[in-house]
Amino acid sequence: MGTPGGGRELRLVGVTKAFGSFVAVDGVSLTVPQGSFFALLGPSGCGKTTTLRMVAGLERPTRGAIFLGDDDVTFTKPYQRPVNTVFQNYALFPHLDVGENVAFGLRRRGEKDVRRRVAEALDLVELGHLARRKPAQLSGGQQQRVALARAVVNRPDVLLLDEPLGALDLKLRRQMQIELKRIQTEVGLTFVHVTHDQEEAMTMADTIAVMNAGRIEQRGAPVELYESPASAYVANFLGQSNLLRATVSERAADRIRFEVGGQPLAMPAARCRCDGAEILAGVRPEKVRLTVEGRPAEGVDLNTLAGGIVTDASFTGVSTQFLVRLPWGQEVTVFAQNRGVGDVVGVGERVVLSWAPEHTFGLDGAQDPAAGAEVEEPVAVGAVG
């Protein structure tokens, strides 16, 4: 096995994990390039934590293989793998001070120059001045940084992060998102981050794999998954989407024309993932403009849906979230940025919705348009998160 920190990609090949008759992870194959920040995103019970535990060696796959570079580590003991894990509960030793917590792994392995390496790790997380304090004397965010320094100081090939920010309040969590990305960039280690928080994944990760029922639904850069979701589940779970049942009326090399509620719309052919006549036409809420009926919409060659009625308007400061009921009863969401200009649209007003055809995406019409929108918490079976 190579030297820890030597820089090797992580590969999972057909990895499956079953707990009795329940399949928590189902044939997952993926490659995490060395030095990247990779996120496994999904709700509780989707299999992401079980996947992480198999990489760490805490669970054995039922089938499949796990590689670090050319080394098969599928059945290697956890302590023999160049892999460290940072948990949500920090797992610091309360009787040791910060410096000794960070030094613990180095001392167990008989490493040299422990003091210098500990100092460098604490400087990296900006806690060098707190080296002599006990964990109980630190804030939650500071304890998380210590746990990160303890993991990074060993220079593992892969650093696993299991919902590491889940115990922090919202403001601190956002600060730590930026810090984690900074640290990952500085040390150049491979980070594999498990989270159910979409914003957290998009803020930090180079690549996101969205998991659903033990399988990877889609993998790619955050902007790719957000702008071009491959399924209704991804469209709804990663942000919000308006998915409209539509019928294709014409297909050309570069354009697809379709109807929603009898109203004609269009999208680029390259943005439609379905060849059938029945599709789901999707558009993100912030892409949609809302205009009071009878007033001209801004722009030309827009997709427009008329006959909507505003049923709710919620001001959030940065934007106003509107719910608009379309003539056939479906409600769609519109996010209008607070630019301090224009007319205020009230509940009960009749409106026209408009957006650029290029902001439309097309999915298989056989999919459930509500998939991923309201994910229920499953009954726990083993470590299936």
Summary of the structure (lengths in Angstrom):
residues: 385
radius of gyration: 24.4
end to end distance: 29.7
largest distance: 77.4
contacts: 1228
relative contact order: 0.14
helix: 26%
strand: 34%
